[in-house]
Amino acid sequence: MYVDGKILIVEDEKISAEYLKEVLEFNGFNVVAICDKGAEAIKVAQALKPDVIFMDIMLKDHVSGSEAAVEIAQRIDTKIIFLTSYSNEEMIEYALDAGAFNYLLKPFREKQIITTLQMALGRSDKSQGISKELIYLSQDYSYSYKYKKLYFNHNEVSLGDKSLKAISYLCQHANVTVSAKELSLYVYGEQRDTSALRTLISRIKKKLGDDFIRHSGLGYMIKTDDLKTL
């Protein structure tokens, strides 16, 4: 039996599309169609009106994933989760500016897929995308996606660029463990020894006097279920 919500997958890599479909259906979600072209996705989305669309941002088609997303958003009320192999900040900002609710970085992790989808299905107002949310990290700290700032009791906290990038990425993947390799690549823009990241996280914790960034053998995580809109 399927849970509420119709899901459309737009992905031109067959293995990725089939894996995503398998994960979603195993967890009870209703995948109504799979498309591998942007133009086709626009037509299918308009006909089936899915609640959530997983959209490859770099489709090998004359209509890109981002172009298809913009067109679809103008026609139907849906949430779009971009799929991308690129972890640089410019690509992520581009996805959010194109109207994405969120994004998933390839290769996908099952928990990340389901957590992101549940967040999307749990919202009724399509304007409540990730770029407009305020996430509460602890009783005292919160982070604004819209303004890319950290707050302590609603007062802005001054942090270095790399510290803010680390917190931002973990907030975008709240409740999901992010590997040290993945987080390091995003923060530094290149592969580095993970000791540099450990030092950075340690400095963040020491400066903030709070332990909302959790560390395990699998990586780093900010755990919170308390999401609110600015």
SEKOLKOL-390649 format. One line per 2 residues: number of its first residue (from 1); their letters; for each residue x, z, y of C-alpha. Coordinates in nm, 4 decimals, always signed. Last residue first. Example, Ala and Ser with C-alpha at 12.3 -4.5 7.8 and 13.67 -1.06 7.14 Angstrom:
<rs>
2	SA	+1.3670 +0.7140 -0.1060 | +1.2300 +0.7800 -0.4500
</rs>
This chain:
<rs>
230	LT	+1.0751 +0.8368 +3.2846 | +0.9428 +0.8158 +2.9325
228	KL	+0.9889 +1.0910 +2.6764 | +1.1685 +1.1164 +2.3432
226	DD	+1.1909 +1.4505 +2.1606 | +1.2965 +1.3635 +1.8053
224	TK	+1.6586 +1.4557 +1.8594 | +1.9789 +1.4332 +1.6610
222	IM	+2.2845 +1.2887 +1.8339 | +2.5074 +1.1566 +1.5574
220	YG	+2.8715 +1.0963 +1.4705 | +3.0475 +0.9711 +1.1565
218	LG	+3.0176 +0.9851 +0.7782 | +3.2473 +1.2852 +0.7270
216	SH	+3.0312 +1.4744 +0.9716 | +3.0121 +1.5201 +1.3473
214	RI	+2.7175 +1.6246 +1.5615 | +2.6991 +1.5517 +1.9340
212	FD	+2.4534 +1.8071 +2.0763 | +2.7276 +2.0731 +2.0764
210	DG	+2.7143 +2.1976 +2.4335 | +2.9782 +2.3354 +2.6688
208	LK	+2.9691 +2.0091 +2.8604 | +3.3426 +1.9872 +2.9280
206	KK	+3.4499 +2.1103 +2.5849 | +3.2011 +1.8883 +2.4029
204	IR	+3.3120 +1.5802 +2.5967 | +3.6802 +1.6605 +2.5435
202	SI	+3.6247 +1.6927 +2.1675 | +3.4382 +1.3618 +2.1633
200	LT	+3.7337 +1.1914 +2.3360 | +3.9908 +1.3489 +2.1041
198	RL	+3.7941 +1.2420 +1.7975 | +3.7682 +0.8908 +1.9427
196	AS	+4.1439 +0.8657 +1.9902 | +4.1960 +0.9982 +1.6358
194	TD	+3.9817 +0.7100 +1.5096 | +4.2805 +0.4752 +1.5331
192	RQ	+4.1668 +0.1819 +1.7382 | +3.9584 -0.1311 +1.6843
190	EG	+3.8642 -0.2973 +2.0103 | +3.6102 -0.2717 +2.2917
188	YV	+3.7101 +0.0902 +2.3513 | +3.3697 +0.2593 +2.3406
186	YL	+3.1892 +0.0028 +2.1239 | +3.4700 -0.0372 +1.8707
184	SL	+3.5182 +0.3404 +1.8554 | +3.1490 +0.3931 +1.7823
182	EK	+3.1542 +0.1427 +1.4956 | +3.4750 +0.2791 +1.3417
180	AS	+3.3643 +0.6418 +1.3793 | +3.0478 +0.5575 +1.1879
178	VT	+2.7135 +0.6115 +1.3584 | +2.4807 +0.8616 +1.1892
176	VN	+2.1192 +0.7973 +1.2897 | +1.8923 +1.0489 +1.4648
174	AH	+1.9483 +0.8750 +1.8002 | +2.1002 +0.5261 +1.7783
172	QC	+2.0577 +0.4367 +2.1469 | +2.1525 +0.7973 +2.2217
170	LY	+2.4749 +0.7578 +2.0223 | +2.5611 +0.4448 +2.2179
168	SI	+2.4925 +0.6113 +2.5540 | +2.6934 +0.9231 +2.4662
166	AK	+2.9983 +0.7155 +2.3712 | +2.9619 +0.4898 +2.6754
164	LS	+2.9311 +0.7926 +2.9041 | +3.2529 +0.9405 +2.7668
162	KD	+3.4270 +0.6049 +2.8011 | +3.3213 +0.5662 +3.1647
160	GL	+3.4279 +0.9157 +3.2688 | +3.1683 +1.1863 +3.3247
158	SV	+2.9958 +1.3383 +3.6283 | +2.6741 +1.5177 +3.5342
156	EN	+2.3577 +1.4382 +3.7300 | +2.1210 +1.7297 +3.7915
154	HN	+1.7929 +1.7330 +3.5961 | +1.8809 +2.0571 +3.4122
152	FY	+2.2100 +1.8919 +3.3152 | +2.1761 +1.5154 +3.3408
150	LK	+2.3645 +1.2226 +3.1877 | +2.3373 +0.8817 +3.3523
148	KY	+2.2809 +0.5256 +3.2385 | +2.0100 +0.4730 +3.5040
146	KY	+1.7454 +0.3221 +3.2759 | +1.8753 +0.4772 +2.9563
144	SY	+1.8540 +0.8233 +3.1135 | +2.0209 +1.1067 +2.9221
142	SY	+1.9087 +1.4694 +2.8963 | +2.0874 +1.8043 +2.8738
140	DQ	+1.9577 +2.1606 +2.9093 | +1.7397 +2.2310 +2.6043
138	SL	+1.9275 +1.9699 +2.4060 | +1.9716 +1.5931 +2.3925
136	YI	+1.6467 +1.4996 +2.5643 | +1.6073 +1.1225 +2.5856
134	LE	+1.4690 +0.9600 +2.8972 | +1.3318 +0.6160 +2.8285
132	KS	+1.3150 +0.3046 +3.0442 | +1.5798 +0.0836 +2.8770
130	IG	+1.4506 +0.1817 +2.5329 | +1.1210 +0.0121 +2.5900
128	QS	+0.8107 +0.1924 +2.7088 | +0.6653 -0.1103 +2.8868
126	KD	+0.4968 -0.2158 +2.5625 | +0.2621 +0.0826 +2.5860
124	SR	+0.1345 +0.1859 +2.2424 | +0.4430 +0.3563 +2.1066
122	GL	+0.4925 +0.4979 +1.7562 | +0.5382 +0.1529 +1.6064
120	AM	+0.8612 +0.1049 +1.8003 | +1.0004 +0.4478 +1.7115
118	QL	+0.9113 +0.3911 +1.3466 | +1.0941 +0.0585 +1.3564
116	TT	+1.4123 +0.2119 +1.4963 | +1.4101 +0.4901 +1.2364
114	II	+1.3414 +0.2442 +0.9531 | +1.6214 +0.0036 +1.0421
112	QK	+1.8735 +0.2810 +1.1143 | +1.7954 +0.4493 +0.7826
110	ER	+1.8476 +0.1229 +0.5958 | +2.1798 +0.0408 +0.7592
108	FP	+2.2201 -0.3059 +0.9063 | +2.5454 -0.5036 +0.9148
106	KL	+2.4829 -0.5985 +1.1899 | +2.3897 -0.4011 +1.5016
104	LY	+2.0235 -0.3299 +1.5570 | +1.8545 -0.3600 +1.8954
102	NF	+1.5846 -0.1846 +2.0963 | +1.2570 -0.2558 +2.2728
100	AG	+1.3949 -0.5923 +2.3786 | +1.2699 -0.7426 +2.7048
98	AD	+1.5400 -0.9976 +2.7831 | +1.7074 -0.7371 +3.0049
96	LA	+1.7483 -0.5168 +2.6980 | +1.9178 -0.7945 +2.5033
94	YE	+2.1453 -0.8841 +2.7939 | +2.2417 -0.5186 +2.8361
92	IM	+2.3398 -0.5099 +2.4688 | +2.5406 -0.8310 +2.4988
90	EE	+2.7246 -0.7035 +2.8071 | +2.8008 -0.3672 +2.6438
88	NS	+2.9898 -0.5176 +2.3514 | +2.8559 -0.4524 +2.0013
86	YS	+2.8037 -0.8124 +1.8893 | +2.6678 -0.8871 +1.5429
84	TL	+2.3122 -0.8865 +1.6735 | +1.9531 -0.8265 +1.5669
82	FI	+1.7075 -0.7720 +1.8511 | +1.4049 -0.5469 +1.8122
80	IK	+1.1001 -0.6909 +1.9864 | +0.7828 -0.4891 +2.0413
78	TD	+0.4560 -0.6809 +2.0744 | +0.1773 -0.7624 +2.3202
76	IR	+0.1379 -1.1395 +2.3115 | +0.2028 -1.4483 +2.5264
74	QA	+0.4655 -1.3528 +2.7848 | +0.6553 -1.1414 +2.5328
72	IE	+0.6689 -1.4425 +2.2995 | +0.8375 -1.6629 +2.5602
70	VA	+1.0963 -1.3980 +2.6488 | +1.1677 -1.3334 +2.2808
68	AE	+1.2034 -1.7046 +2.2039 | +1.4625 -1.7385 +2.4791
66	SG	+1.6524 -1.4340 +2.3489 | +1.6446 -1.5667 +1.9938
64	SV	+1.7728 -1.9050 +2.1019 | +1.5608 -2.2222 +2.1179
62	HD	+1.7771 -2.5247 +2.0323 | +1.8507 -2.3476 +1.7056
60	KL	+2.1325 -2.1507 +1.5450 | +1.9706 -1.8190 +1.6347
58	MI	+2.1907 -1.5786 +1.8325 | +1.9549 -1.2904 +1.9242
56	DM	+1.8232 -1.2533 +1.5705 | +1.4714 -1.1171 +1.6247
54	FI	+1.3002 -0.8342 +1.4344 | +0.9439 -0.8566 +1.5664
52	VD	+0.7035 -0.5623 +1.5857 | +0.3246 -0.5410 +1.6133
50	PK	+0.2812 -0.8948 +1.4835 | +0.0318 -1.1294 +1.6534
48	LA	-0.0153 -1.3665 +1.3567 | -0.0834 -1.6917 +1.5457
46	QA	+0.1194 -1.6230 +1.8615 | +0.4062 -1.4836 +1.6570
44	VK	+0.4021 -1.7837 +1.4241 | +0.4155 -2.0328 +1.7122
42	IA	+0.6954 -1.8512 +1.8984 | +0.8901 -1.7965 +1.5760
40	EA	+0.8800 -2.1691 +1.4950 | +1.0436 -2.2507 +1.8282
38	GK	+1.3113 -1.9868 +1.7681 | +1.4045 -2.0988 +1.4184
36	DC	+1.4635 -1.9048 +1.0952 | +1.1187 -1.7562 +1.0448
34	IA	+1.0045 -1.4839 +0.8030 | +0.6383 -1.3835 +0.7786
32	VV	+0.3843 -1.0998 +0.7460 | +0.6275 -0.8213 +0.6553
30	NF	+0.3981 -0.5211 +0.5976 | +0.5888 -0.1927 +0.5919
28	GN	+0.5805 +0.0430 +0.2933 | +0.9410 +0.1608 +0.2769
26	FE	+1.0238 -0.0866 -0.0008 | +0.8595 -0.3546 +0.2133
24	LV	+1.0914 -0.2863 +0.5055 | +1.4094 -0.2638 +0.2991
22	EK	+1.3316 -0.5819 +0.1033 | +1.2408 -0.7765 +0.4176
20	LY	+1.5649 -0.6709 +0.5885 | +1.7669 -0.7698 +0.2830
18	EA	+1.5888 -1.1051 +0.2624 | +1.6527 -1.1807 +0.6297
16	SI	+2.0179 -1.0763 +0.6128 | +2.0792 -1.2912 +0.3043
14	KE	+1.8965 -1.5888 +0.4566 | +2.0913 -1.5895 +0.7828
12	DE	+1.8542 -1.7658 +1.0228 | +1.6654 -1.4500 +1.1217
10	VI	+1.3217 -1.4059 +1.2785 | +1.1392 -1.1314 +1.0876
8	LI	+0.7751 -1.0579 +1.1742 | +0.6267 -0.7136 +1.1038
6	KG	+0.2598 -0.6129 +1.0982 | +0.1801 -0.2455 +1.1551
4	DV	-0.0009 +0.0325 +0.9719 | +0.1482 +0.1406 +0.6404
2	YM	+0.1323 -0.0939 +0.3436 | +0.0000 +0.0000 +0.0000
</rs>
